[in-house]
Amino acid sequence: MGTPVSVNAQILSAVWVATSEDVSGLATEADTIEALSQKLRDIIPDLLLSNHVIAADYAGAIAIQLTSHRRELIFSQSLP
């Protein structure tokens, strides 16, 4: 597949959650981002096959782009 599959990861309640607009039905979670990445390697080809995006005999590479975002609130202290 030429275009990378975009996967968004976020941490919710100490669990990493992955979803994707490019892979219908993708919703999975893991305790670490490394474990999540491994699960995606197993799940994405199956979902692409089920969604008729790739053929059953497809033997090429599937590029994924795993993106995570972190948002924090920081509070400044009054300067003297």
Secondary structure, 3 states (H helix, E strand, C coil): CCCCEEEEEEEECCEEEEECCCCCCCEEEECCHHHHHHHHHHHHHHHHHHCCCCCCCCCCCCCEEEEECCCCCCCCCCCC
